[in-house]
Amino acid sequence: AYPADFGPALPRSPLTGALVQAEPKHACSELTNAAALSGKIVLVQRGPRDDTACPLPHAYFANKIKRVQDAGAVGVVMANNVEGSLVFMGAVSGDHATLVEVPSVFVSK
């Protein structure tokens, strides 16, 4: 697992709480279960790599995290959607990384 290169660092003491899946799972569009995410750690799926389902800038890690943060999430677990090595969740031009205020971590599929 890798923490994001943006937003706050992971807390020194464990962040605990209920884990709730974002809907849609990739959080590229309006969340249909936003009310259920308040005060929770939210599981978000990386991807999809389909520009019609998740066009840029919605596909950026920071933008997905910001979307669930706005629903009240206290932390985010981003799950890789493919097998293999993890990448670092870093800020890119045009994303909302500077607005992310919750810790997040990227984990393997």
Secondary structure, 3 states (H helix, E strand, C coil): CEECCCCCCCCCCCCCCCEEECCCCCCCCCCCCHHHHCCCEEEEECCCCCCCCCCCCCCCHHHHHHHHHHCCCCEEEEECCCCCCCCCCCCCCCCCHHHCCCCEEEECC
